[in-house]
Amino acid sequence: MEFETHFRSNAPKAIEPWLEVVYWKMYSQPPIRGLKLIRRLADHFRNNSVKPQALWDVCNRYVEHPTKQHFESIRTNFGLTSGSIAVAATFPAFMRPDLYPMIDTRIAKWVGHFMMRQNLSNPSGVQLTRPHFVDSKQTVLVMNDFPFLQNWIQWCRYTAQKLTACTSFEWRARDVEMAVFNAWGGRFDKHPKDKLNPL
């Protein structure tokens, strides 16, 4: 949460917080992959004279109006050309963690595995949808999983409200996502690592 606050305080006026978030996001990946992405983004920012306020504005447009077009604008302004959506989805989550979770393949795998159980436990609530990723040969989430991202946002918000109502903690969409991320486990864990009971 301190990192989120640091980002929000500094991102509109400096380019470094944007790269710090990417470094943090890529930390669990093989180091060479994260460094390559950071260098590519830094080169894109420098070569195109990208200003931090412009990045903030384009991300804020998506936060306020989460359309596919606005999400694509984030990817374009960051020079993200691979089609991957996970890095672009990280910035709205840092800007408004109360409303926006992050997303990645661990989340998609958890949803693919537990979607039916979660949905059946609360048929009148927000229902999870199956990510395209889990039935494909993709190694990352790409734009054809954008509808899944939008659904995941709604489910995390809904689940945060339910958890807040039955605990002494004010849950955010980001907190729900972190619980799922940790429950699935990392590359070397048995999946799922921890059990999350349906609400």
C-alpha positions as a Markdown table, in Angstrom:
| # | Residue | x | y | z |
|---|---|---|---|---|
| 1 | Met | 0.0 | 0.0 | 0.0 |
| 2 | Glu | 2.9 | 2.3 | 0.6 |
| 3 | Phe | 4.2 | 1.6 | -2.9 |
| 4 | Glu | 0.8 | 2.4 | -4.3 |
| 5 | Thr | 0.8 | 5.7 | -2.4 |
| 6 | His | 4.3 | 6.5 | -3.6 |
| 7 | Phe | 3.2 | 5.9 | -7.1 |
| 8 | Arg | 0.1 | 8.1 | -6.9 |
| 9 | Ser | 2.1 | 10.9 | -5.3 |
| 10 | Asn | 4.9 | 10.9 | -7.9 |
| 11 | Ala | 3.7 | 9.4 | -11.2 |
| 12 | Pro | 2.1 | 12.6 | -12.6 |
| 13 | Lys | 5.4 | 14.4 | -12.4 |
| 14 | Ala | 8.1 | 11.8 | -12.9 |
| 15 | Ile | 8.7 | 9.0 | -15.3 |
| 16 | Glu | 10.6 | 6.8 | -12.8 |
| 17 | Pro | 7.6 | 5.6 | -10.8 |
| 18 | Trp | 6.1 | 4.1 | -14.0 |
| 19 | Leu | 9.2 | 2.1 | -14.6 |
| 20 | Glu | 9.4 | 1.1 | -10.9 |
| 21 | Val | 5.9 | -0.4 | -11.1 |
| 22 | Val | 6.9 | -2.4 | -14.2 |
| 23 | Tyr | 10.0 | -3.6 | -12.4 |
| 24 | Trp | 7.9 | -4.6 | -9.4 |
| 25 | Lys | 5.3 | -6.3 | -11.7 |
| 26 | Met | 8.0 | -8.3 | -13.5 |
| 27 | Tyr | 9.9 | -9.3 | -10.4 |
| 28 | Ser | 8.6 | -12.8 | -10.3 |
| 29 | Gln | 9.6 | -13.4 | -14.0 |
| 30 | Pro | 13.0 | -14.5 | -15.2 |
| 31 | Pro | 15.2 | -11.4 | -14.6 |
| 32 | Ile | 16.2 | -11.0 | -18.2 |
| 33 | Arg | 12.6 | -10.7 | -19.3 |
| 34 | Gly | 11.8 | -7.9 | -16.8 |
| 35 | Leu | 15.0 | -6.0 | -17.7 |
| 36 | Lys | 14.3 | -6.2 | -21.4 |
| 37 | Leu | 10.8 | -4.8 | -20.9 |
| 38 | Ile | 12.0 | -2.0 | -18.7 |
| 39 | Arg | 14.7 | -1.0 | -21.2 |
| 40 | Arg | 12.2 | -1.1 | -24.0 |
| 41 | Leu | 9.7 | 1.1 | -22.2 |
| 42 | Ala | 12.4 | 3.5 | -21.1 |
| 43 | Asp | 13.6 | 3.8 | -24.7 |
| 44 | His | 10.0 | 4.3 | -25.9 |
| 45 | Phe | 9.5 | 7.1 | -23.3 |
| 46 | Arg | 12.8 | 8.8 | -24.3 |
| 47 | Asn | 12.5 | 8.4 | -28.0 |
| 48 | Asn | 8.9 | 9.7 | -28.1 |
| 49 | Ser | 9.3 | 12.4 | -25.4 |
| 50 | Val | 6.6 | 10.8 | -23.4 |
| 51 | Lys | 5.6 | 12.9 | -20.4 |
| 52 | Pro | 4.5 | 11.4 | -17.0 |
| 53 | Gln | 1.4 | 13.6 | -17.0 |
| 54 | Ala | 0.4 | 12.2 | -20.4 |
| 55 | Leu | 0.7 | 8.7 | -19.0 |
| 56 | Trp | -1.3 | 9.6 | -15.9 |
| 57 | Asp | -4.0 | 11.2 | -18.1 |
| 58 | Val | -4.4 | 8.2 | -20.4 |
| 59 | Cys | -4.6 | 5.8 | -17.5 |
| 60 | Asn | -7.0 | 8.0 | -15.7 |
| 61 | Arg | -9.3 | 8.0 | -18.8 |
| 62 | Tyr | -9.5 | 4.2 | -18.5 |
| 63 | Val | -10.1 | 4.4 | -14.7 |
| 64 | Glu | -13.0 | 6.7 | -15.3 |
| 65 | His | -14.4 | 5.0 | -18.4 |
| 66 | Pro | -13.0 | 1.4 | -18.6 |
| 67 | Thr | -13.6 | 0.8 | -22.3 |
| 68 | Lys | -11.5 | -1.3 | -24.6 |
| 69 | Gln | -10.5 | 1.8 | -26.6 |
| 70 | His | -9.2 | 3.5 | -23.5 |
| 71 | Phe | -7.3 | 0.4 | -22.5 |
| 72 | Glu | -5.7 | 0.2 | -25.9 |
| 73 | Ser | -4.6 | 3.8 | -25.4 |
| 74 | Ile | -2.7 | 2.8 | -22.3 |
| 75 | Arg | -0.9 | 0.1 | -24.3 |
| 76 | Thr | -0.1 | 2.4 | -27.2 |
| 77 | Asn | 1.2 | 5.2 | -25.0 |
| 78 | Phe | 3.5 | 2.7 | -23.3 |
| 79 | Gly | 4.7 | 1.2 | -26.6 |
| 80 | Leu | 3.4 | -2.2 | -25.6 |
| 81 | Thr | 3.1 | -4.0 | -29.0 |
| 82 | Ser | 3.0 | -7.7 | -28.0 |
| 83 | Gly | -0.8 | -7.8 | -27.2 |
| 84 | Ser | -0.2 | -8.6 | -23.6 |
| 85 | Ile | -2.5 | -7.0 | -21.1 |
| 86 | Ala | -1.1 | -7.7 | -17.7 |
| 87 | Val | 1.4 | -4.8 | -17.5 |
| 88 | Ala | -1.1 | -2.2 | -18.8 |
| 89 | Ala | -3.7 | -3.4 | -16.3 |
| 90 | Thr | -1.3 | -2.8 | -13.4 |
| 91 | Phe | -1.4 | 1.0 | -13.6 |
| 92 | Pro | -5.2 | 1.4 | -13.0 |
| 93 | Ala | -4.8 | -1.0 | -10.0 |
| 94 | Phe | -2.1 | 1.3 | -8.6 |
| 95 | Met | -4.2 | 4.4 | -9.2 |
| 96 | Arg | -7.4 | 3.1 | -7.8 |
| 97 | Pro | -6.8 | -0.2 | -5.9 |
| 98 | Asp | -10.3 | 0.2 | -4.3 |
| 99 | Leu | -11.8 | -0.4 | -7.8 |
| 100 | Tyr | -9.2 | -2.1 | -9.9 |
| 101 | Pro | -7.4 | -5.4 | -9.4 |
| 102 | Met | -4.4 | -6.6 | -11.4 |
| 103 | Ile | -4.5 | -9.6 | -13.7 |
| 104 | Asp | -2.1 | -12.2 | -14.8 |
| 105 | Thr | -1.9 | -15.9 | -15.8 |
| 106 | Arg | -2.0 | -17.0 | -12.1 |
| 107 | Ile | -5.4 | -15.3 | -11.8 |
| 108 | Ala | -6.6 | -16.8 | -15.0 |
| 109 | Lys | -5.6 | -20.3 | -14.0 |
| 110 | Trp | -7.3 | -19.9 | -10.6 |
| 111 | Val | -10.5 | -18.7 | -12.3 |
| 112 | Gly | -10.4 | -21.5 | -14.8 |
| 113 | His | -10.1 | -24.0 | -12.0 |
| 114 | Phe | -12.6 | -22.6 | -9.5 |
| 115 | Met | -15.0 | -20.6 | -11.6 |
| 116 | Met | -17.9 | -23.1 | -11.4 |
| 117 | Arg | -17.5 | -23.6 | -7.6 |
| 118 | Gln | -17.4 | -19.9 | -7.0 |
| 119 | Asn | -20.4 | -19.2 | -9.3 |
| 120 | Leu | -22.6 | -21.9 | -7.9 |
| 121 | Ser | -22.0 | -20.7 | -4.3 |
| 122 | Asn | -23.7 | -17.3 | -5.2 |
| 123 | Pro | -25.8 | -17.7 | -8.3 |
| 124 | Ser | -27.4 | -14.3 | -7.9 |
| 125 | Gly | -24.1 | -12.5 | -7.6 |
| 126 | Val | -21.5 | -11.4 | -10.2 |
| 127 | Gln | -20.5 | -14.5 | -12.1 |
| 128 | Leu | -16.9 | -15.3 | -13.1 |
| 129 | Thr | -16.3 | -15.9 | -16.8 |
| 130 | Arg | -13.8 | -18.4 | -18.3 |
| 131 | Pro | -10.6 | -16.7 | -19.6 |
| 132 | His | -9.8 | -17.5 | -23.2 |
| 133 | Phe | -6.2 | -18.0 | -22.0 |
| 134 | Val | -6.9 | -21.3 | -20.2 |
| 135 | Asp | -8.2 | -23.0 | -23.4 |
| 136 | Ser | -5.4 | -21.7 | -25.6 |
| 137 | Lys | -1.7 | -22.1 | -26.2 |
| 138 | Gln | -1.1 | -18.5 | -25.2 |
| 139 | Thr | 1.7 | -18.0 | -22.6 |
| 140 | Val | 0.3 | -14.6 | -21.5 |
| 141 | Leu | -3.1 | -12.9 | -21.4 |
| 142 | Val | -3.7 | -10.9 | -24.5 |
| 143 | Met | -6.4 | -8.6 | -25.8 |
| 144 | Asn | -8.8 | -11.4 | -26.6 |
| 145 | Asp | -9.0 | -11.8 | -22.8 |
| 146 | Phe | -10.1 | -8.2 | -22.4 |
| 147 | Pro | -13.7 | -9.3 | -21.7 |
| 148 | Phe | -12.3 | -11.5 | -18.9 |
| 149 | Leu | -10.4 | -8.6 | -17.5 |
| 150 | Gln | -13.6 | -6.5 | -17.4 |
| 151 | Asn | -15.5 | -9.4 | -15.7 |
| 152 | Trp | -12.6 | -9.9 | -13.2 |
| 153 | Ile | -12.8 | -6.3 | -12.2 |
| 154 | Gln | -16.5 | -6.5 | -11.5 |
| 155 | Trp | -16.1 | -9.8 | -9.6 |
| 156 | Cys | -13.3 | -8.4 | -7.4 |
| 157 | Arg | -15.4 | -5.3 | -6.6 |
| 158 | Tyr | -18.4 | -7.4 | -5.7 |
| 159 | Thr | -16.3 | -9.8 | -3.6 |
| 160 | Ala | -14.6 | -6.9 | -1.8 |
| 161 | Gln | -18.0 | -5.6 | -0.8 |
| 162 | Lys | -19.0 | -9.0 | 0.5 |
| 163 | Leu | -15.8 | -9.5 | 2.5 |
| 164 | Thr | -16.0 | -6.0 | 4.0 |
| 165 | Ala | -19.6 | -6.7 | 5.2 |
| 166 | Cys | -18.5 | -9.9 | 7.1 |
| 167 | Thr | -15.0 | -8.8 | 8.4 |
| 168 | Ser | -13.5 | -5.9 | 10.3 |
| 169 | Phe | -11.4 | -5.0 | 7.3 |
| 170 | Glu | -12.3 | -2.7 | 4.4 |
| 171 | Trp | -11.5 | -4.8 | 1.4 |
| 172 | Arg | -10.5 | -3.4 | -1.9 |
| 173 | Ala | -10.7 | -5.0 | -5.4 |
| 174 | Arg | -6.9 | -5.2 | -5.3 |
| 175 | Asp | -7.0 | -7.1 | -2.0 |
| 176 | Val | -9.3 | -9.7 | -3.4 |
| 177 | Glu | -7.0 | -10.1 | -6.4 |
| 178 | Met | -3.9 | -10.5 | -4.1 |
| 179 | Ala | -5.7 | -13.2 | -2.1 |
| 180 | Val | -6.4 | -15.2 | -5.3 |
| 181 | Phe | -2.9 | -14.6 | -6.6 |
| 182 | Asn | -1.4 | -16.0 | -3.4 |
| 183 | Ala | -3.9 | -18.9 | -3.2 |
| 184 | Trp | -3.0 | -20.2 | -6.6 |
| 185 | Gly | 0.7 | -20.1 | -5.8 |
| 186 | Gly | 3.9 | -19.5 | -7.7 |
| 187 | Arg | 5.8 | -21.4 | -10.4 |
| 188 | Phe | 7.2 | -24.0 | -8.0 |
| 189 | Asp | 4.1 | -24.5 | -5.8 |
| 190 | Lys | 1.5 | -27.2 | -6.0 |
| 191 | His | -1.7 | -25.6 | -7.4 |
| 192 | Pro | -3.7 | -24.4 | -5.7 |
| 193 | Lys | -1.4 | -23.6 | -2.8 |
| 194 | Asp | -4.1 | -22.4 | -0.5 |
| 195 | Lys | -7.9 | -23.0 | -0.4 |
| 196 | Leu | -10.3 | -20.1 | -0.7 |
| 197 | Asn | -13.8 | -21.0 | 0.4 |
| 198 | Pro | -16.6 | -19.6 | -1.8 |
| 199 | Leu | -18.6 | -16.8 | -0.1 |
